[in-house]
Each structure stands twice: as structure tokens, then as C-alpha cells.
């Protein structure tokens, strides 16, 4: 009997050694975990939303190609993130520049919390939430080269760009030890990591690929504006997960981020409609949704640091700046940013990052900092440095990647394929069936 008791004790100790941490009672909070997982799902929904937003704006012969590109990224970037993307972005820091390969293949990324990033949620929940950001960021870039890039080149570019541009910048800004984070720069949900990064890469792509055939004289209006409106609505809806989910908990900070996200988008959409009314005699649906998306972009870095009243000013500012950039600056410079990825995401992201340096308020988030309008001009300078570093790095590396791919396999479809449309020339499918 005594031997049996000893044996059971040993067995119990052995079992205790292999019981997962979550079963032993950890600091994981069920409410926080549920909110972050739901937010991850909302952010994933933004990619199909982006597909319909962009797809509705191109010509009908290219609709399916945009859908394909967006949905393909959901698969490609997921695999890249699991294998190396997450560890390069958030893995143990190497001198402030990149994460080590310690978490390659999600090694050690388990169901228990990880104090540095996910103190009240499973490490895997944080990982998958960040994955959704990694998916949509290269998706934003395709707005600049829509209707003219080979699908094969798109796949190669997206994979290399995610590894050499997105992952390092993500580490610099968000990871423990990242040098931009250590400088005191604030980016609550991705104004620098996502929007400036993608927007500047979009400008590089537009310059390398050149204009679409017939641009601007023979360009058709959006082929399906209701699809674009649907996409904008899905983006607005998903953005609540994007920004409020970045609080990483079901708490007051998430509530603030939710409120200011909506307020800024509303203010920006209203402002763009008024500008359209003033300068074009009519408020347009296209302008309305463009303004709203611009407001969502601008509030992204500031969502966890500013009040609702200040969010109105950020929304007004982004529409004024982006409106004139799209309506006047782009035609004057002559580059063909097909769907204004740089004009809205790049310029809007820059404004949002700098606006954080103006309106950030520690009364909203004690873990943040005060901006210029709350007595701390130094934060604006810090934000400006982060913006400049991201612009320079993203543009140069993106430009080089595109040039190398162009030399090796070619970036652009032939003139005949462009005339036929990418739906048929790249995928042998069509978004629409025409009946006699």
C-alpha cells in the first residue's frame, strides 16, 4: 500500500510538470481575452472590406484581380507570420533593430500570458491579433499599382516587403527594445507601422511602375461605387477592432479608443463632403467615403492618447490635407497612385502621427505623454523623427525591392494584358458574366 501511495505521488508530480500553464491558473483574464480575439476577427474583416473598397473603384475588368490580391494576402502573410514574421517583429530584441528567431514557427508562443505584451491574455491571442495588422498592411499598397502589376510579381513583392520592411518597422515601433519605441514615440494602433509604412511604399510602387495606359485622360469612373461604399462600411466597422482592440483589454482605454475612432471618422467624412460641395459644387459619395477612411487612418496612432473633442480636430485636419493632396498635388506631380493609397494612407498617417504629438493627453492615458497643446512640445519632435525614419526606410527599401523584382521577372503586365484587364489575363476568370 505504501509503495502504491508513493507511486501515485510521483505520477501526480509528473503530471503537474506537464499540465499547461493555463490549467494551473494564470493571470489570463477571460473578458480581455474575448475582446482581443473578437478584435482580431474584426481586423481580419477589414481585408475583405478593403477588397470591396478598392475593387469598386477600379474598372470592372480588374475587379476580381483586386479581390484575389487581398484574399491571397490573408493566406500568404499568415504563413509568413507563423514561420518568421512574428518572431522578427516581436521576438527577443537584437540591439533595437529586429527580433531574434527564438519564436520562429511560434516556438514558445503558447496559451499562457507573456508579460511584456499580453499580461492578461494568452500570448497566442496577442500574436494572432498582430497577424491581422500584418495581413492588411501590404494590402493597402496595392491601391497604388492596381490594374497593372503581374500577380506573380505581386506575390513575390508582398512576401519580401513583409519580411524586410513591415517586420523591422513593427519591431522598431512596438516591440520591447525597439529603438523608436525607446525614443518615446507614440503609435497606439499603427499610424506609423501600418499607414505611413504602406503609404510610402505605395508611392514607390506608383513611381516604379509608371502610369496606367491612358492615364489620366482615358480613365473611367469607379465601376461599382456601391461596392466601394460597402467596403468603406466594413473598414469602418472593423476599425473598432483595429484601434479599440489595441488596448489589449476590455477596459476604459478601449472605450476611449472606440469613441475617438468613430468621432474622427465622422468629422473627416463631414469635412470632405463640405470641401466637395465648396470646390466641386456637389458633395459626392466617393468623397464622403474617402474622407471617412482618411479619418480612420489619422486617428489610428492617436486613439489611445486623445479625447473625443481633439479627435474632431484631427478629423477636420486630415480631410483638408488629404483633399488637397489628392485633388491638386497628385495631378501637379503627375504620378499615378491609382486609388490614392499614398494620398490617403501615407499623408493621412503622417498627419495622424504628428497630430498625436499635438493633442496627446496623459489625462486620457497616463502611460502615454502630453503633446504640444498640453505643455510638452518635445513629443511633437519625437513623433516627427519617427515619421522621417519610417518614410526614408520604407521608401528606399520598397523602391529597391521593386526594382530588383522588375529586373528579375518583370513587374508590369504587357500592354495587351492591361487592355484586356487583369481578371482575364492573370486569372482566367471574370467578376461579371455578360448576358446577351
N, C-alpha and C positions, 0 to 999 in steps of 0.2 A: 504493500500500500504506500509506504514511504517513497519507494522508487517511482511509483506511478505519479505521486504528487510532485516530485522533483522534475519528472519528465514533462508534466503539464506546465509547470512554471517556466521551464526552458522554452517549450513550444510557444507559450504566451509572449515571452520576451522576444523570440524570433519574429513572431507575427507583428508585434508592436514596432519592430525595426523596419518593417516593410509597408506598414499602413501609410497611405498617402497623408500628407500634412493636413489637407482639408478635412480629413476624417478625424483628426486629432483635436480639432477646434482651434482655428486661427483667427486672425483679425479681419478676415473677409466679411464684408457687410452685404447681406442679400439685396437690400434696396439699391446700394451703389452698383452692385454687380448687374442687377436687372437693368438699371438705367444705362450703363455703359454698353451692355450688349444690345439694347434697343437702339442706342445712338449709333452703334456700328452698323446696324441694319439700315438706319436712316441715311447714313453717309453712303452706303453701297447703292441705295436707291438713287442717289444723285447722279451716278454714272449713266444709267438708262435715261434719267431726266436730261442729262447733258446731250445724250444721243438724239433725243427728240428735239431739244432746243436747237442744236446745230443742224440736225437733219432737216428740220422745217425751213431753215434759212438758205440751204443750198438749192441748186436746180434739181428737178425731180430725177434726172438721170444719175445723180450722185447720192441720193437719199440712203440707199442700202449700204453704200460704202462707209458712210459715217456711222450707221448703226453697227456695222461689222467691226469697225475700228474700236469703238467704245466697248463692245461686249468682249472683243478679243483681249483687251487690256485687263478685264476682270479675271481672265484665266492666266495670261502671261505674267502679270505682275504678282499675282498670288503665289505662283510657283517660285518666282524670283525672291519674293519676300521671305518665304519659308526657308529657302536654301541659304541665301546670303544677305538679303535686303535688310531684314530686321536686325541682325547682329551688326552689320555695318552702320546702321542708323543709331541703335540704342545699346549695343554691346559695350562691354567694359572699355573705357576710353583709352585711346592711344594719343597722348600729348595734345588733346583738344581737337584733333583733326578727324578722326574716324574711329568707329567701334572695332574691336578685335573680332576674330572669328570664333570666339568662345561659345556663342549661341548659334552657330551655323546649324541648319537643319532643325532649329528650335531646341537644340540640346540644352537642357536645364531650364527651359521655359515651360513651367508647369501650371498646376491648378492652384497653387498657393500664392499669396501676395508676394510682391517684390517691393521692398520698402522704398527704393529710390523713385519708382514710377507708379506703383499700384498698391499703395499701403492698405487699401480697404477692398480691393478687387483682385481676382486671380490674375497672375502675370499673363496668362493666355488671353484674358479679356482685354488687357491693355494692348497686347500685341495685335489682336485682330482689329481693334478699333483703329490703331495706327495704320494697319494694312489698307483700310478703306481710303485713307488720305493718299497713300502711295499709288493706289489704282487711279484715282480721278486726276491727279496732277498731270501726268503725261497726256491724259485725255483732253485737258484744256488746250494743250499745244496744237492739237490737230485743227483747231479753228483757224489757224494761220495758213496751213497748207492744204486745206480742204479742196477737193476737186482736181488735184494734180499730182499727188505723190503715189508712187508704187506701193502696193500693200506689202510686198516683201521688204522694201526699204523702211516702211513704217514700223514693221515688226522689229527689225534689227535696231533701228534708231531708238525705239521705245525701251528696249531691253538695256542697251548701252547707256542711254540717258538716265534711266532709273538708277543704275549702278554707279555711274561716275559723277552725276550731278545731284539727283534727288537725295540719295543716301548720305553723301557727305554734308550737304547743306542742312538736312534734317538733324544730323549729329551735332553740327556746329550750334544750331539754334535751340534744340530741345533736349539733347542728351546731357546727362551729368558729366561735367568736364568739358563740354563743347565750348570753344573759345568765344563765340558770340554770346552764348548764354552767360558765361562767366563775366562778360563785359557789362552785364546788367540790362541788355536789350530785352524788350518785352514782345512776345508774339504768342498770344493766347491760343489761337487755333489755326495759324498757318498763313498769315498775310505775307510773310517773307518766305517761308518754306514752300508754300503752295503757289500763291498767286504771283508774286514778283518772280520767283524762280521759273514758273511755267510761262509767264507773260514775256519775259526777256528771251527765253528760248524760242518762243513763238516768233518774235521779231527776227531772230537769227534765221529761223526757218523760212520766213517770208522773203528775206533778202537773198538767201542762198538759192531757193527755188525759182525766184522771179515771179512775174505776174502771170495770171491765168490768160489764156488766149482771148483776145477781145476786151481785156480789162483796160479802162473802166467803161468804154463806150457801149459795149455789147453785153453787159451783164444784166441778167434777168432779176426781177424782184424775188423775194422768198417764195418758193413754190408752194409752201403749205404753212401759212402763218399760224393757223390754229394748232398745228403740231408744235411749233416753236413756243406758243403760249402754254401748251400742256407741259412741255419740257421745263419752262421757266417756273411753272407752278410746282412741279416735282422738285426742282432745285431749291425753291424757297422752303418747301416742306422739309426736305432732307437737311437743309442748312441748320435747322434747330438741333439736329444731332451733331452736326459738324462743330457748332460753336458751344451750345449748352453741354454737349457730351464731353467737351474738353475740360470741364470742371472735374471730370473723373469721379463724380459722386452725385447723388440726388440731394442737393443742398442749396443754400441760398445763392451761392455763386453761379450755379447752373441756372437758377431762376433769373438772375440778373442778365446772364448771357442770352437767355431765351428772349427776354423782353427787349433788350437793346438791339438784337438781331432783327426782330420784326420792325421795330421803330425806325431803324436806319434804312432798311429796305423800303419801307413805306415813304419816308421822307425823300429818298433818292428817286423813287418812281414818280412821285408827285412833281419833283423839281424838273425831271427830264421832260415830263408831259408839258409843263409850263414853258420850258425852253423851246420845245417843238412848236407849241402854239404861237410863241412870240416870233420865232425866226422862220417858220415854215407855214404859218397861217392855220395849221391844223395839228392837234395832238394825235399822235399815231400809236397804234398798238405795239409796233416794233420798238418805238422809242420808250414806251412805258415799260416793257419787259426788260429792255436793255438797261434802263435806269435802275430798276429794282435789283437786277443781278449785280450791277455796279455797287449798289448799297450793301448788298450781302458781302461782296468782296471787301469793301472798305472797313466794315465792322469786324471782320474776322480776326485781325490781330488785336483789336481793342475790346472785344466782347466781355472779357473778364476784368476790365480795368476802368470802364467809363460808365456814366449814368445815362439814363434814358434821354434826358434833356440834351446832353452833349452828343448823344448818338444822332439827334436831329441835325446838328451842325455838320457832323461827319457825312451824313447822307446828302445834305444840300451841297457840300463841297465836292463830293465825288462826282455827282452828276454834272455840275458846272465844268469841272476839269475834264472829265471823260467826254462830255458832249463836244467841247471844242477840239479835243484831240482827235476824235473820230470824224467830226464834220469838216474840220479845217486843216489840222496838222497832217493827217494821213494823205489827203489829196495833194497838199502842197509838196510833201516829200516824195510822193509817188509810189510808195511800197504797197504791195497787195496783201494785206492782212485780211484774209477772206472774210472771217466772221468776227473780226475785232478782238482777237484773243489778247493781243498786246494792248490795244486801246482801252479795254475794259479791265482785264485781269492784271496786266502789267502796271498800267498807270493807276488803276484803282487800288492795287495792292501797295504801290509806293505811297499814295496819299494816305491809305489806312495806317501804314506803319508810322508815317510822320505824324498823323493825327493822334496816334497813341501817345506820342511824345508831347503833344499839346494838351490833351484832355485826360490822360490817366490820373486816377484819383485813389489814394490809399484808403479813403473812406469807403470805397467800393470793394477794394481788395487789399487788405493790409500786407499781403505777401508781394504786392506789386511795387509801384513807385508813383510819386506825384510827377505830373508833366509841367510844361511851361506855364500853363494857365493856373496851376495850383502851386506855384512858387519854386519849381525845380527846372530851370532851363537846361540843365545838364542832360536830362533824359532825351530831349529832342536831338542833341548832338550824338548821343549814343545810338538812337534809332537811325539817324542819318548814316552813321558809319556802317551799321548792319545792312542798310539798304544798298549802299555803294558796293560793299564787299559782295553781296549776293548778285547784284547786276553784273559786275565785272566778271565774276567767276562763271555764272550761268551763261552769259553771252559768249565768252571766249570758248569755253569747253563745248557748248552746244554747236557753235559755228564750226569748230574743228571736227567734231563727230560727224556733222552733216557733210562737210567737205570730203572726209575720208570715205564715207559711205558712197558718195556720189562718184568718187574715183574708182571704187572697187566694183560696185554693182549698179550704179545709177540711181538717182533719187526720183526722177520725174518720169511719168508715163509719156509715151510718144504723143505727137500732135493728133494723130488719128484716134488713139485711145482716149485722149482728153475730149475730143469732139464727140465720140460715141458715148462717153460717160464711164465713170469708174464702176458702176454697178455691173455692167455687162463686160467691160474689158478686164476687170480684176476678179470678178466673182461669178460671171456667167449666170447671174440672176438679176431680177428686176424688182424694184419695190412696188411697181404698179403693173397690172395687166390691162392693156388697152383693148377694148372690145369694139368691133365694127357696129 
